Amino acid sequence: MDAPRLWWTFSDHLARLWRGAPGLLEGRGDHWFCVLTREQHTDVNQCILVPGATEEDAEQVVSFIIDADVPAVVTVPSGSDESVTARLAASEMKPAPLPEALMWRDRQPISQSTAFTVTRARDQEDLERGIAVCAEGHALDHGIAARVLARDVSKAEDISTWITWDGDEPVSVVWLTHGARFGVWEMMTPPRHRRRGAARAALTTALAESWESSTEGAFLWATPAGRPLYDSLDFRPLDQFTVWVFRGDEAANLAIGQPG
């Protein structure tokens, strides 16, 4: 699997994940794409400069974001020409301090026995519980999370939500987008439940139970905070990049999973 090809899969799956967003807007060029919910939070408005992007690509991304009038994040691949970052800096975008990664795993994980129970959301009530956990873990306004992640839950759906339970309390959650390649999204655990293995249980169970003979692998975007877990689960980086943030207040511009 190569990074540019996987980024385009990422684009398609992200748009599918957020298709419930009332203002969803997509755009793409030769070496970039944007998926914008047009909500007022950087993390739900994402633009990707794929390897090989030029200053012209950066200019197109900047124009797309400004025309949409939203705060957003933009990824810049490692090794990009300085003219790319110079164009983003000229638009008053700021880089996050540590690199992030597009990661890939091509083997089915084994679901392990834990003290937790992991179940797939089967109805709207389950989905609402998962959204609440995601919003708390992400420090994201619940209304934004509910609009962006809204969908009709059904057995035939191409998205699934998996919740880790500690008794009757939901403590972690992860979304999968399905297909030949699985996308791993919105894996969140509220701070009060972290470092107990709840996220590991959610992800390994979701992938183990969803994997099929035709599955090529699973991909995800790893922040510095999440990277140790993904490394331990044999995900490998295909592309490392710097995240740049555009507008929004201080809280919105603090990319989740970065120090500070």
Beta strands, then each sheet from edge to edge (+ up, - down):
strand 1: 25-28
strand 2: 32-36
strand 3: 45-49
strand 4: 72-77
strand 5: 94-95
strand 6: 100-105
strand 7: 117-120
strand 8: 159-166
strand 9: 169-177
strand 10: 181-188
strand 11: 217-222
strand 12: 236-246
sheet 1: 1+ 2- 3+ 4+ 12- 5+
sheet 2: 1+ 2- 3+ 4+ 12- 6+ 11- 10- 9+ 8- 7+
end
